[in-house]
Structure formats: C-alpha cells, structure tokens
Amino acid sequence: MAMQSLPIARLLLGLILSIPISYFAYRAGSLSASGILGAVLVGTATFGYGGWSWGLLLIGFFATSSALSQYRAREKEPLAEKFAKGGKRDLAQTIANGGVGAALAVLNFYFPSQFWIAAFWGSIATASADTWGTELGVLSSRRPRLITTGRQVAVGTSGAVSGLGLLASLGGALAMAVFEIFLFWSLGPQITLGMGSAAIISGFAGSLIDSLLGATVQVVYWCPLDEVETERFPTHNCGTPTIYYRGWKWLNNDGVNFLATLCGSIVAGGLWTFLG
C-alpha cells in the first residue's frame, strides 16, 4: 500500500490557526518568545496530521493549563526560586508537553491505528494531570511529602506530592478524558469510553512517574547563599551561582516532563491493546 502524501492543505491551515493562538497566549503571559515557536510547531503538526479532533484536544489542554498557571499567580511567586522557569512556557516546555502527541499524529496519519489514538489521549491526559497537580498542589495548606520516602519537604521540591496535588492530577486526567470522548465520539461509544478509561489511568500514572523521576534522577542544584534546593542553573534567582546537588545532569525538568508524557502514552496504548 502506497504511503499517503504530505497533507499540505491541512498543515497550512494548522499553521494559520496556530500563529494567532500562540501570539494571544504570548500576550496573555502564558508563552515566552521561544514558546511561540514551540506552540506553532506542535500545533501545526498535530492539526495537520491529526485533524480537527486532535488539534482541538491540544488547544483544550493548553487553554486549561494556561488558565491554571495564572490562577492565584501571586501566591505562587515565592516558589520561583524552586522552579527552573516561571509561568511562561518556552520552546523546550511546549515540546516536552506536546511533542509526543504531535509525533503520534504523524504516526497515525501514515500508519492508521487506534493504538496511536489511545496513546495520544494518554499523552495529553498525562500532560494535563501533571500540570493540574503542580499548579494546584503548590497551593495546599499542608506540606507535601517526597513520593519515594514520605518525608515532608518544602513546597515546590522536585518529586513532592500532596493530597490536593494528587486529587488535582486525577481531575486533570479526567477532564481531558471527558473532552477526548466528546471530540472523538465518531469512533464509537464503546471505543471512546474504553480509551477514556485508559486515558484517566495512564494520565494519573504518568503524573506519578513524573514525580518519581523528579525525586530520584532529575538534576537538582543548590543555592549556597539561600541554602535551598532549586532547578535553576547556572544562577539562582538571587543572583548566586548554583552548584550541582543530585540527579542526572542531563535530565532537567523538561526532560522529565517529556519522559512522563511518553510513558503515559505507552501505558494508554498498552491498556487499550490488552483491555480495550
């Protein structure tokens, strides 16, 4: 069977739609300048190869995540010393969250299979669960605990989880699953409900994998002046050079997000294959 040709018209439409949406997000403070490029690349590929349902699902994830990033933003400002980047997503972050989904859209276009669709749902559900868990979990009134040991740690510590954060992660996966079912209902009620269930499970599992990687192998630095752990490198927000503290030096938070999203997609595809 001959391979399908490049969907030029749909890619151009995806580009035309992605540019104003990305620029609006930039003006709203959700994207950095490089983030515009990342959003356009991911959006164009996802819509161009996947179509309206795939593209709208990506927009739904991005819209809810951006809204949560702005929610009670002033209360989150003190945590800037912990996180490598602020609320504005840059090129690496947009690729980390949406790159797997875009790749799955390409695979499904050339090698159509419900496996790729289920995996796509899982990738978006994981990215949503992780974002919701982070943005809402840091607002918990109780100190989080490290996922590996249960030890109480400071808010914003890599690999820390809280009851509110876990509940928010589950809510993020559930919200995307409901939206996915609504957009893809043409696949058939039984198929979409099965994929939706797989998305919820894989999304929540992916967010836990993200926390596990953050607690074990993600690179973390130390500010000797403020005596705090941080993801910031080469300097802390106080201006002090940070020093290596733990983890794999090549695996930063963007890498962890990408791996967690990839794992979520694999779990969703596997669940659909064996249980769907």
NUDOKOL-329053 format. One record per residue: residue in three letters; x, y, z of N, C-alpha, C in turn. Coordinates in steps of 0.02 Angstrom, whole numbers, padded with zeros to 5 digits, always signed. Example, Ala and Ser with C-alpha at 12.3 -4.5 7.8 and 13.67 -1.06 7.14 Angstrom:
ALA+00660-00284+00390+00615-00225+00390+00660-00165+00390;SER+00642-00112+00354+00684-00053+00357+00645+00002+00394;
***
This chain:
MET+00042-00060+00000+00000+00000+00000+00044+00062+00000;ALA+00029+00109-00045+00070+00169-00051+00060+00215+00010;MET+00114+00246+00031+00110+00292+00088+00074+00356+00067;GLN+00033+00383+00112-00004+00444+00097+00044+00502+00087;SER+00022+00548+00044+00063+00607+00031+00056+00657+00088;LEU+00100+00705+00089+00101+00756+00141+00036+00797+00139;PRO+00002+00805+00196-00062+00843+00196-00049+00918+00196;ILE-00028+00944+00138-00007+01014+00133-00061+01062+00155;ALA-00122+01053+00129-00176+01100+00144-00191+01102+00219;ARG-00193+01043+00250-00210+01042+00322-00153+01069+00364;LEU-00091+01057+00342-00033+01085+00378-00034+01161+00374;LEU-00051+01188+00316-00055+01261+00309-00111+01289+00353;LEU-00167+01255+00355-00222+01277+00398-00201+01274+00472;GLY-00165+01221+00490-00140+01215+00558-00093+01271+00576;LEU-00051+01290+00528-00004+01345+00538-00042+01411+00546;ILE-00091+01422+00503-00131+01483+00505-00168+01490+00571;LEU-00193+01435+00598-00229+01436+00661-00181+01441+00721;SER-00123+01410+00716-00076+01407+00772-00044+01475+00787;ILE-00029+01512+00735+00006+01576+00744-00033+01625+00787;PRO-00096+01641+00770-00133+01689+00813-00146+01663+00883;ILE-00160+01597+00889-00172+01569+00955-00110+01574+00999;SER-00052+01559+00969+00011+01563+01006+00027+01635+01024;TYR+00014+01682+00978+00029+01752+00992-00017+01778+01048;PHE-00080+01758+01047-00126+01778+01100-00102+01751+01168;ALA-00078+01688+01168-00052+01659+01230+00011+01697+01254;TYR+00051+01719+01206+00110+01758+01223+00090+01824+01255;ARG+00041+01857+01226+00018+01921+01253-00015+01913+01322;ALA-00044+01854+01333-00077+01840+01397-00027+01818+01451;GLY+00036+01809+01431+00088+01790+01479+00096+01716+01489;SER+00066+01675+01445+00071+01602+01453+00129+01572+01413;LEU+00154+01609+01364+00209+01586+01322+00265+01638+01321;SER+00327+01613+01317+00383+01658+01305+00391+01665+01229;ALA+00439+01705+01207+00450+01714+01135+00467+01648+01102;SER+00512+01608+01133+00529+01543+01104+00470+01495+01109;GLY+00427+01505+01159+00369+01463+01167+00321+01468+01109;ILE+00319+01528+01078+00277+01537+01019+00298+01487+00965;LEU+00363+01483+00953+00388+01436+00902+00369+01365+00919;GLY+00378+01345+00982+00361+01277+01002+00287+01263+00994;ALA+00244+01310+01014+00172+01300+01008+00151+01296+00935;VAL+00181+01336+00892+00165+01335+00821+00186+01268+00790;LEU+00246+01245+00807+00269+01182+00780+00225+01123+00802;VAL+00211+01121+00867+00169+01066+00893+00098+01071+00866;GLY+00070+01131+00867+00002+01141+00844-00006+01125+00770;THR+00041+01148+00729+00037+01136+00657+00041+01061+00642;ALA+00089+01027+00673+00097+00955+00661+00036+00915+00686;THR+00012+00932+00745-00045+00895+00774-00108+00905+00732;PHE-00123+00967+00714-00182+00980+00673-00173+00955+00602;GLY-00114+00968+00574-00102+00950+00504-00107+00875+00492;TYR-00079+00835+00537-00080+00763+00528-00138+00729+00563;GLY-00165+00761+00614-00219+00730+00652-00289+00753+00634;GLY-00295+00817+00616-00361+00844+00600-00390+00883+00659;TRP-00454+00901+00650-00486+00945+00698-00489+00916+00769;SER-00508+00853+00775-00514+00823+00842-00448+00825+00880;TRP-00395+00807+00846-00329+00807+00877-00308+00878+00895;GLY-00319+00924+00848-00298+00994+00860-00338+01027+00916;LEU-00403+01015+00918-00445+01045+00970-00428+01017+01038;LEU-00411+00953+01041-00391+00924+01105-00327+00956+01131;LEU-00280+00968+01087-00218+01002+01107-00233+01072+01132;ILE-00277+01108+01097-00296+01175+01119-00330+01173+01187;GLY-00373+01123+01197-00407+01116+01261-00359+01107+01319;PHE-00308+01064+01307-00256+01055+01358-00219+01119+01372;PHE-00198+01153+01318-00159+01213+01326-00199+01268+01361;ALA-00263+01275+01343-00305+01328+01372-00315+01317+01447;THR-00330+01255+01467-00341+01242+01538-00276+01249+01578;SER-00221+01226+01548-00156+01231+01582-00135+01304+01591;SER-00146+01344+01539-00128+01415+01543-00170+01451+01595;ALA-00235+01434+01598-00279+01465+01647-00257+01447+01718;LEU-00238+01385+01729-00216+01364+01796-00149+01396+01814;SER-00107+01409+01764-00043+01442+01778-00054+01513+01804;GLN-00107+01545+01780-00122+01613+01802-00164+01615+01866;TYR-00193+01557+01885-00236+01555+01944-00196+01566+02008;ARG-00215+01617+02046-00181+01635+02109-00105+01641+02098;ALA-00088+01674+02043-00018+01679+02023+00026+01713+02075;ARG-00001+01763+02109+00038+01799+02159+00058+01754+02217;GLU+00015+01707+02235+00032+01662+02289+00087+01613+02269;LYS+00094+01602+02204+00145+01556+02180+00212+01589+02167;GLU+00214+01656+02167+00276+01691+02152+00335+01673+02197;PRO+00324+01662+02262+00381+01643+02304+00414+01577+02284;LEU+00379+01535+02245+00407+01471+02225+00453+01477+02165;ALA+00462+01538+02140+00504+01549+02082+00576+01526+02094;GLU+00597+01527+02157+00666+01506+02173+00675+01431+02164;LYS+00619+01394+02165+00624+01322+02157+00625+01300+02085;PHE+00578+01327+02046+00569+01304+01978+00618+01336+01930;ALA+00639+01297+01880+00688+01321+01832+00661+01379+01790;LYS+00595+01379+01780+00564+01430+01738+00501+01455+01771;GLY+00478+01513+01748+00417+01541+01775+00356+01512+01742;GLY+00301+01552+01743+00238+01528+01716+00236+01529+01640;LYS+00283+01563+01608+00284+01566+01535+00319+01504+01507;ARG+00283+01467+01465+00312+01407+01436+00358+01427+01378;ASP+00417+01398+01376+00464+01412+01322+00463+01355+01271;LEU+00509+01357+01224+00512+01307+01170+00518+01236+01199;ALA+00565+01227+01246+00576+01160+01273+00514+01134+01310;GLN+00480+01178+01346+00421+01156+01383+00363+01136+01337;THR+00353+01174+01284+00299+01158+01238+00313+01092+01202;ILE+00376+01080+01185+00394+01017+01153+00387+00959+01202;ALA+00408+00972+01265+00404+00920+01316+00332+00898+01328;ASN+00285+00945+01327+00215+00929+01340+00177+00906+01278;GLY+00194+00933+01220+00156+00917+01161+00192+00879+01106;GLY+00258+00870+01114+00297+00838+01061+00277+00766+01049;VAL+00263+00729+01103+00243+00659+01095+00177+00655+01057;GLY+00130+00698+01075+00065+00698+01041+00071+00714+00967;ALA+00114+00763+00951+00125+00780+00881+00155+00722+00842;ALA+00202+00687+00872+00233+00629+00840+00181+00573+00828;LEU+00136+00565+00876+00084+00514+00869+00035+00532+00814;ALA+00022+00597+00804-00021+00619+00750+00010+00600+00683;VAL+00075+00609+00677+00110+00591+00615+00107+00516+00604;LEU+00120+00477+00656+00118+00404+00650+00049+00379+00630;ASN-00003+00409+00659-00071+00387+00644-00091+00406+00573;PHE-00063+00460+00547-00079+00480+00479-00051+00430+00428;TYR+00010+00409+00439+00042+00364+00391+00028+00290+00405;PHE+00017+00274+00469+00003+00204+00488-00058+00203+00533;PRO-00118+00215+00506-00179+00222+00547-00190+00163+00594;SER-00202+00179+00657-00215+00127+00707-00247+00160+00769;GLN-00294+00125+00798-00324+00151+00860-00274+00152+00917;PHE-00220+00114+00910-00168+00116+00961-00139+00185+00967;TRP-00124+00218+00909-00096+00285+00911-00145+00336+00941;ILE-00209+00326+00928-00259+00371+00956-00261+00364+01032;ALA-00262+00302+01056-00262+00290+01128-00199+00319+01160;ALA-00142+00309+01127-00080+00336+01153-00081+00412+01155;PHE-00110+00443+01104-00117+00516+01102-00159+00540+01161;TRP-00215+00507+01172-00256+00525+01230-00216+00521+01295;GLY-00177+00468+01301-00137+00459+01361-00085+00513+01370;SER-00054+00535+01315-00003+00587+01319-00033+00653+01342;ILE-00091+00671+01314-00124+00733+01334-00150+00729+01406;ALA-00177+00671+01424-00202+00662+01493-00145+00667+01543;THR-00087+00641+01525-00029+00644+01570-00005+00716+01577;ALA+00002+00751+01521+00024+00821+01524-00025+00863+01565;SER-00090+00849+01557-00140+00886+01595-00137+00869+01669;ALA-00132+00805+01685-00129+00783+01755-00069+00813+01790;ASP-00011+00814+01756+00049+00841+01785+00042+00917+01797;THR+00014+00952+01748+00007+01024+01754-00043+01042+01809;TRP-00100+01009+01809-00151+01023+01860-00123+01007+01930;GLY-00088+00951+01935-00060+00932+02000-00010+00982+02026;THR+00031+01010+01981+00081+01058+02001+00050+01126+02018;GLU+00008+01151+01973-00020+01218+01982-00067+01223+02042;LEU-00103+01170+02057-00149+01171+02114-00118+01142+02176;GLY-00074+01093+02167-00043+01060+02225+00000+01107+02267;VAL+00033+01155+02234+00076+01201+02272+00035+01248+02316;LEU-00031+01250+02307-00074+01293+02347-00101+01257+02409;SER-00081+01194+02418-00105+01155+02475-00082+01187+02541;SER-00126+01183+02591-00109+01211+02657-00062+01165+02696;ARG-00054+01104+02672-00010+01056+02705+00054+01046+02666;ARG+00109+01035+02702+00172+01024+02669+00170+00958+02630;PRO+00199+00957+02570+00199+00895+02530+00249+00846+02558;ARG+00245+00785+02532+00291+00732+02552+00326+00705+02490;LEU+00389+00685+02499+00426+00656+02444+00395+00589+02426;ILE+00383+00578+02362+00347+00518+02340+00385+00454+02355;THR+00450+00458+02362+00491+00398+02373+00495+00378+02447;THR+00497+00426+02491+00508+00412+02562+00451+00433+02608;GLY+00408+00477+02584+00354+00503+02626+00377+00559+02672;ARG+00441+00579+02667+00467+00632+02710+00438+00700+02689;GLN+00418+00740+02739+00393+00806+02725+00449+00850+02698;VAL+00433+00887+02644+00483+00931+02613+00450+00998+02598;ALA+00491+01045+02576+00466+01112+02560+00423+01109+02498;VAL+00374+01155+02495+00331+01160+02436+00374+01175+02374;GLY+00360+01141+02320+00398+01152+02258+00457+01106+02249;THR+00472+01063+02299+00527+01016+02293+00513+00965+02239;SER+00562+00951+02197+00554+00902+02144+00537+00834+02173;GLY+00482+00804+02148+00463+00738+02172+00417+00738+02232;ALA+00394+00797+02253+00350+00802+02311+00277+00798+02288;VAL+00235+00767+02328+00163+00761+02313+00123+00780+02375;SER+00062+00801+02363+00016+00816+02418-00052+00787+02401;GLY-00095+00784+02450-00163+00758+02438-00199+00801+02387;LEU-00194+00866+02394-00226+00911+02346-00197+00903+02277;GLY-00131+00896+02273-00098+00887+02208-00118+00823+02173;LEU-00123+00768+02211-00144+00705+02183-00216+00707+02158;LEU-00258+00740+02197-00328+00747+02177-00333+00790+02114;ALA-00292+00843+02111-00293+00886+02053-00267+00848+01991;SER-00217+00806+02000-00191+00766+01944-00245+00721+01916;LEU-00281+00689+01961-00335+00645+01939-00389+00685+01903;GLY-00402+00745+01929-00451+00789+01897-00429+00810+01827;GLY-00365+00824+01819-00338+00843+01754-00344+00788+01703;ALA-00328+00726+01724-00335+00669+01679-00408+00656+01662;LEU-00452+00663+01712-00523+00652+01700-00552+00704+01652;ALA-00532+00767+01662-00558+00821+01620-00538+00810+01547;MET-00476+00791+01535-00454+00779+01467-00489+00718+01437;ALA-00500+00667+01477-00534+00607+01453-00605+00623+01430;VAL-00641+00663+01469-00709+00683+01450-00708+00723+01385;PHE-00660+00768+01379-00654+00809+01318-00635+00764+01259;GLU-00592+00716+01270-00572+00670+01217-00631+00630+01191;ILE-00672+00604+01237-00731+00565+01218-00778+00608+01177;PHE-00788+00671+01198-00832+00717+01162-00806+00729+01091;LEU-00741+00740+01083-00713+00756+01018-00709+00695+00971;PHE-00699+00636+00999-00687+00576+00958-00746+00528+00959;TRP-00805+00551+00976-00863+00506+00983-00877+00468+00919;SER-00856+00495+00862-00869+00462+00798-00835+00394+00793;LEU-00786+00381+00836-00753+00316+00836-00800+00262+00862;GLY-00853+00282+00897-00900+00235+00925-00899+00239+01001;PRO-00958+00236+01032-00963+00244+01106-00919+00195+01145;GLN-00919+00132+01125-00881+00082+01163-00806+00095+01158;ILE-00784+00113+01098-00713+00126+01088-00691+00187+01128;THR-00729+00241+01122-00708+00303+01156-00712+00297+01231;LEU-00762+00261+01257-00766+00251+01329-00707+00210+01354;GLY-00688+00159+01315-00630+00119+01335-00566+00159+01333;MET-00558+00199+01280-00499+00242+01275-00499+00294+01331;GLY-00559+00319+01347-00564+00369+01401-00541+00341+01467;SER-00561+00279+01481-00540+00247+01543-00465+00238+01544;ALA-00437+00217+01487-00365+00208+01482-00329+00274+01492;ALA-00358+00329+01465-00328+00395+01472-00325+00418+01544;ILE-00379+00406+01581-00381+00426+01652-00327+00389+01691;ILE-00324+00323+01682-00275+00283+01718-00204+00302+01699;SER-00192+00307+01634-00124+00322+01610-00104+00394+01627;GLY-00152+00440+01625-00136+00509+01642-00114+00516+01714;PHE-00151+00484+01759-00133+00486+01830-00067+00449+01842;ALA-00059+00392+01808+00003+00354+01816+00062+00394+01789;GLY+00053+00428+01733+00106+00469+01705+00128+00525+01751;SER+00079+00555+01786+00096+00609+01833+00136+00581+01892;LEU+00121+00520+01913+00159+00489+01967+00230+00472+01944;ILE+00236+00450+01882+00302+00438+01854+00343+00502+01852;ASP+00310+00557+01834+00343+00622+01834+00371+00638+01903;SER+00330+00627+01955+00353+00641+02023+00409+00594+02044;LEU+00404+00531+02024+00455+00482+02041+00522+00500+02009;LEU+00521+00520+01946+00582+00541+01913+00610+00605+01945;GLY+00565+00649+01964+00586+00711+01996+00620+00699+02063;ALA+00598+00647+02098+00626+00632+02164+00691+00592+02161;THR+00704+00561+02104+00761+00514+02101+00817+00535+02053;VAL+00800+00550+01990+00852+00559+01940+00854+00629+01908;GLN+00803+00670+01919+00805+00737+01891+00860+00778+01923;VAL+00896+00817+01883+00951+00857+01911+00923+00913+01955;VAL+00953+00921+02012+00935+00973+02060+00998+01009+02081;TYR+00993+01074+02090+01051+01115+02109+01040+01143+02179;TRP+01093+01176+02205+01092+01203+02273+01116+01275+02272;CYS+01078+01318+02305+01100+01388+02312+01135+01394+02380;PRO+01200+01406+02381+01237+01410+02445+01219+01471+02487;LEU+01194+01523+02455+01176+01584+02492+01110+01575+02529;ASP+01058+01553+02493+00992+01544+02523+00983+01475+02555;GLU+01031+01429+02541+01029+01362+02567+00963+01326+02550;VAL+00948+01325+02486+00887+01291+02462+00903+01251+02399;GLU+00863+01198+02388+00866+01162+02325+00830+01202+02271;THR+00854+01195+02210+00823+01232+02156+00836+01196+02089;GLU+00792+01208+02041+00802+01183+01973+00840+01233+01931;ARG+00853+01292+01959+00883+01346+01920+00958+01336+01912;PHE+00981+01347+01851+01052+01342+01833+01065+01388+01774;PRO+01120+01425+01774+01178+01422+01818+01173+01467+01880;THR+01122+01511+01883+01116+01555+01941+01047+01550+01971;HIS+01044+01559+02037+00981+01561+02073+00948+01628+02059;ASN+00883+01636+02077+00851+01700+02064+00878+01756+02108;CYS+00919+01738+02158+00951+01789+02200+01016+01814+02168;GLY+01036+01781+02113+01097+01801+02078+01157+01759+02096;THR+01150+01713+02144+01206+01671+02166+01214+01611+02119;PRO+01275+01595+02098+01286+01535+02056+01265+01472+02095;THR+01228+01429+02062+01206+01367+02094+01256+01311+02080;ILE+01257+01262+02124+01303+01206+02116+01263+01140+02111;TYR+01293+01092+02078+01259+01028+02069+01246+00996+02137;TYR+01185+00967+02145+01166+00938+02209+01152+00863+02202;ARG+01109+00844+02154+01093+00774+02144+01061+00763+02075;GLY+01053+00699+02057+01019+00682+01994+01066+00677+01935;TRP+01036+00659+01878+01074+00655+01815+01079+00724+01785;LYS+01139+00746+01772+01150+00815+01750+01115+00830+01683;TRP+01104+00781+01643+01073+00792+01577+00997+00791+01579;LEU+00968+00773+01636+00895+00765+01640+00865+00822+01682;ASN+00843+00874+01650+00810+00929+01685+00734+00918+01687;ASN+00697+00967+01711+00625+00960+01718+00590+00950+01651;ASP+00615+00982+01599+00585+00973+01532+00593+00900+01510;GLY+00651+00872+01523+00663+00802+01505+00617+00755+01543;VAL+00607+00770+01607+00563+00730+01649+00491+00734+01622;ASN+00469+00793+01604+00401+00801+01577+00393+00761+01512;PHE+00443+00764+01470+00440+00727+01407+00436+00652+01420;LEU+00479+00626+01464+00479+00555+01479+00413+00532+01511;ALA+00386+00574+01556+00323+00557+01588+00266+00555+01537;THR+00266+00603+01491+00215+00604+01439+00221+00544+01393;LEU+00283+00526+01377+00295+00467+01336+00271+00404+01371;CYS+00286+00398+01436+00264+00340+01474+00188+00337+01478;GLY+00156+00395+01488+00083+00397+01490+00053+00373+01425;SER+00084+00392+01369+00057+00370+01305+00065+00295+01295;ILE+00122+00268+01318+00134+00196+01312+00085+00157+01356;VAL+00074+00181+01417+00026+00148+01462-00043+00148+01432;ALA-00064+00204+01404-00131+00209+01374-00137+00162+01314;GLY-00087+00162+01270-00089+00117+01213-00090+00044+01235;GLY-00051+00028+01286-00049-00041+01311-00116-00062+01341;LEU-00146-00017+01382-00210-00032+01412-00264-00044+01359;TRP-00262-00001+01307-00312-00009+01254-00301-00074+01216;THR-00239-00092+01205-00224-00153+01167-00245-00216+01205;PHE-00231-00218+01270-00243-00279+01308-00311-00280+01344;LEU-00339-00221+01357-00403-00219+01394-00460-00190+01353;GLY-00443-00155+01297-00495-00123+01257-00536-00174+01218;
***
